[in-house]
Amino acid sequence: MRKSIAILGAGIMGSSLALFLARKGYDVKLIDMAEQPFTGASRWNEGKIHLGYLYSGDRTLKTAKKLIPGGLAFTNLVSELMGREVTSDLVTSSADHYLIHKKSVVKGAAFREYAQKISLLTQEHPLSDQYFISLDKNIPKQLSRTYIDNHFNPAIVSDGFEIPERSVQTNTIADYFIDALDHTPTIEKIMHHEVLAVHPSDKIGWSVSLSHSGKVVKHNGFDLVINALWQNRIKIDQTANMDLPASWTHRYRVSLFGQTSQIIQEIPSAVIAVGPFGDIKNYDGKHWYLSWYDAGLISQSHDINPPKISLLDHEQLKYITTETINQLGAAIPAVSSLVTKFETLKVKGGWVYAVGQGDLGTADSQLHKRDRVGYLARQGYISVDTGKYSLAPWMAKKLVEQITQ
Ligand SMILES: Cc1cc2nc3c(=O)[nH]c(=O)nc-3n(C[C@H](O)[C@H](O)[C@H](O)COP(=O)(O)OP(=O)(O)OC[C@H]3O[C@@H](n4cnc5c(N)ncnc54)[C@H](O)[C@@H]3O)c2cc1C
């Protein structure tokens, strides 16, 4: 008989698992409380396909080593999952500028040393040739003082580097994933159902309690339940008697997603590092991502139950937009001129779950280390901490290899 699997959560992790497992012959029920898959963090994020450069606050290199295979394999795995290529218009076309803020927790010289180590790690990795660009030919480069003075604010930016990292347009990728799910008959999508609890049972397999239109319904008889609920994952783990981490942080973060009518090539993709600063991503000259950490941090909590997020009102949206553009514009003056060119501008986001706590502005914050991600398994129940968007397809592939071996 075909095995029956419940996958809780239809973000990039749950959807990748569902597609891989369905293609291996499993019957999959993909359960989510939203009206469709990919409504949260997996649709509304920057789409940086991490090679580890952002985590220079982790001098052990453990975070980078965790992220590298996922980043390298991302485009091939996502193409396989979606059944179509990640075309170049969905990918930023030039190097990411890492602009080291004067208040960075990692100074310029230390970042340069770190970047050289990451470059070597990525070049020597067996999956090295799978990234969007050649990592042998594209190595980190320090920006000259003149370049920094001409393009950025030297009162804020102390050093700058061209880093061979790319980002993808997550919104379009989300639509392609939904299409692939819809064309896979052995995946049953159960949307608008909130997961309340998971119960082990000897005779009829595992069961899942769901809330739908004010009523509690139970789905029984699963051979396996995989929890990929992200912000509600550990809460549901508790109902299945799984061990919880010693500490964690739930943050609800929003950013700006904009579109310009004209093509603008002269503003580069950049990240102001290392700490609670901001980013701009220029995907194809017309699609943009802008964030400023403090402006977009709507909620932060260490409770097992993340707080409810209400719809942002007009004043909040205005503040987030203005503050993001002002703060980014202070460091990268060209951003200020971009504001008049947007045809559409949306404020969107999602939850970020991370093991550990701390303030990103301090070097000892546990949030600079993101290596403790992955899955915990007990007979018939698996809980997956995705860690990063860019890691999800790789982690899903590895997990499915274990399940099906
Ligand atoms: C602003 C921002 C920028 C980011 N930038 C990057 C980046 O550049 N690169 C990168 O790699 N990562 C980035 N991330 C992190 C990345 O988005 C997440 O790691 C990733 O999307 C998590 O995927 P997921 O499938 O685990 O979770 P999600 O996409 O959140 O999916 C979880 C699903 O579970 C559902 N759900 C939750 N609770 C319940 C419940 N009780 N019952 C039923 N359904 C439920 C939700 O509706 C959701 O659909 C960013 C995140 C944010 C918010």
The ligand as an SDF file (V2000), in Angstrom:
LIG
                    3D

 53 58  0  0  0  0  0  0  0  0999 V2000
   11.9970   39.8960    5.4430 C   0  0  0  0  0  0  0  0  0  0  0  0
   12.6540   38.5410    5.3020 C   0  0  0  0  0  0  0  0  0  0  0  0
   13.8020   38.4300    4.5220 C   0  0  0  0  0  0  0  0  0  0  0  0
   14.4240   37.1780    4.3850 C   0  0  0  0  0  0  0  0  0  0  0  0
   15.4810   37.0720    3.5370 N   0  0  0  0  0  0  0  0  0  0  0  0
   15.9970   35.8460    3.2670 C   0  0  0  0  0  0  0  0  0  0  0  0
   17.0000   35.7020    2.2760 C   0  0  0  0  0  0  0  0  0  0  0  0
   17.4150   36.6630    1.6300 O   0  0  0  0  0  0  0  0  0  0  0  0
   17.5030   34.4540    2.0260 N   0  0  0  0  0  0  0  0  0  0  0  0
   17.0910   33.3620    2.7410 C   0  0  0  0  0  0  0  0  0  0  0  0
   17.6050   32.2760    2.4830 O   0  0  0  0  0  0  0  0  0  0  0  0
   16.1120   33.4770    3.6900 N   0  0  0  0  0  0  0  0  0  0  0  0
   15.5510   34.6800    3.9500 C   0  0  0  0  0  0  0  0  0  0  0  0
   14.5510   34.8150    4.8780 N   0  0  0  0  0  0  0  0  0  0  0  0
   14.1400   33.6210    5.6430 C   0  0  0  0  0  0  0  0  0  0  0  0
   13.2020   32.7400    4.8060 C   0  0  0  0  0  0  0  0  0  0  0  0
   12.1660   33.4990    4.2740 O   0  0  0  0  0  0  0  0  0  0  0  0
   12.6660   31.5920    5.6450 C   0  0  0  0  0  0  0  0  0  0  0  0
   13.7410   30.8890    6.2150 O   0  0  0  0  0  0  0  0  0  0  0  0
   11.8710   30.5810    4.8150 C   0  0  0  0  0  0  0  0  0  0  0  0
   11.0000   31.1970    3.9150 O   0  0  0  0  0  0  0  0  0  0  0  0
   11.0960   29.6510    5.7450 C   0  0  0  0  0  0  0  0  0  0  0  0
   10.4080   28.7250    4.9370 O   0  0  0  0  0  0  0  0  0  0  0  0
    9.3460   27.7550    5.5860 P   0  0  0  0  0  0  0  0  0  0  0  0
    8.7500   26.9620    4.5100 O   0  0  0  0  0  0  0  0  0  0  0  0
    9.9870   27.0080    6.7170 O   0  0  0  0  0  0  0  0  0  0  0  0
    8.3030   28.7500    6.2940 O   0  0  0  0  0  0  0  0  0  0  0  0
    7.0640   29.5850    5.6840 P   0  0  0  0  0  0  0  0  0  0  0  0
    7.3090   30.0490    4.3340 O   0  0  0  0  0  0  0  0  0  0  0  0
    6.7100   30.6010    6.7180 O   0  0  0  0  0  0  0  0  0  0  0  0
    5.9350   28.4780    5.6120 O   0  0  0  0  0  0  0  0  0  0  0  0
    5.3160   27.9770    6.7820 C   0  0  0  0  0  0  0  0  0  0  0  0
    3.8560   27.7530    6.4670 C   0  0  0  0  0  0  0  0  0  0  0  0
    3.2280   27.2140    7.6300 O   0  0  0  0  0  0  0  0  0  0  0  0
    1.9400   27.7840    7.7330 C   0  0  0  0  0  0  0  0  0  0  0  0
    1.5390   27.6930    9.1470 N   0  0  0  0  0  0  0  0  0  0  0  0
    2.1690   28.2110   10.2300 C   0  0  0  0  0  0  0  0  0  0  0  0
    1.5170   27.8410   11.3490 N   0  0  0  0  0  0  0  0  0  0  0  0
    0.4780   27.0620   10.9780 C   0  0  0  0  0  0  0  0  0  0  0  0
   -0.5330   26.3350   11.6860 C   0  0  0  0  0  0  0  0  0  0  0  0
   -0.6060   26.3150   13.0270 N   0  0  0  0  0  0  0  0  0  0  0  0
   -1.4230   25.6120   10.9570 N   0  0  0  0  0  0  0  0  0  0  0  0
   -1.3680   25.5770    9.5930 C   0  0  0  0  0  0  0  0  0  0  0  0
   -0.4460   26.2470    8.8800 N   0  0  0  0  0  0  0  0  0  0  0  0
    0.4780   26.9810    9.5590 C   0  0  0  0  0  0  0  0  0  0  0  0
    2.0830   29.2020    7.2370 C   0  0  0  0  0  0  0  0  0  0  0  0
    0.8280   29.6930    6.7650 O   0  0  0  0  0  0  0  0  0  0  0  0
    3.1090   29.0350    6.1220 C   0  0  0  0  0  0  0  0  0  0  0  0
    2.4980   28.8660    4.8590 O   0  0  0  0  0  0  0  0  0  0  0  0
   13.9030   36.0530    5.0620 C   0  0  0  0  0  0  0  0  0  0  0  0
   12.7420   36.1730    5.8400 C   0  0  0  0  0  0  0  0  0  0  0  0
   12.1090   37.4060    5.9480 C   0  0  0  0  0  0  0  0  0  0  0  0
   10.8440   37.4850    6.7540 C   0  0  0  0  0  0  0  0  0  0  0  0
  1  2  1  0
  2  3  1  0
  2 52  2  0
  3  4  2  0
  4  5  1  0
  4 50  1  0
  5  6  2  0
  6  7  1  0
  6 13  1  0
  7  8  2  0
  7  9  1  0
  9 10  1  0
 10 11  2  0
 10 12  1  0
 12 13  2  0
 13 14  1  0
 14 15  1  0
 14 50  1  0
 15 16  1  0
 16 17  1  0
 16 18  1  0
 18 19  1  0
 18 20  1  0
 20 21  1  0
 20 22  1  0
 22 23  1  0
 23 24  1  0
 24 25  2  0
 24 26  1  0
 24 27  1  0
 27 28  1  0
 28 29  2  0
 28 30  1  0
 28 31  1  0
 31 32  1  0
 32 33  1  0
 33 34  1  0
 33 48  1  0
 34 35  1  0
 35 36  1  0
 35 46  1  0
 36 37  1  0
 36 45  1  0
 37 38  2  0
 38 39  1  0
 39 40  1  0
 39 45  2  0
 40 41  1  0
 40 42  2  0
 42 43  1  0
 43 44  2  0
 44 45  1  0
 46 47  1  0
 46 48  1  0
 48 49  1  0
 50 51  2  0
 51 52  1  0
 52 53  1  0
M  END
$$$$
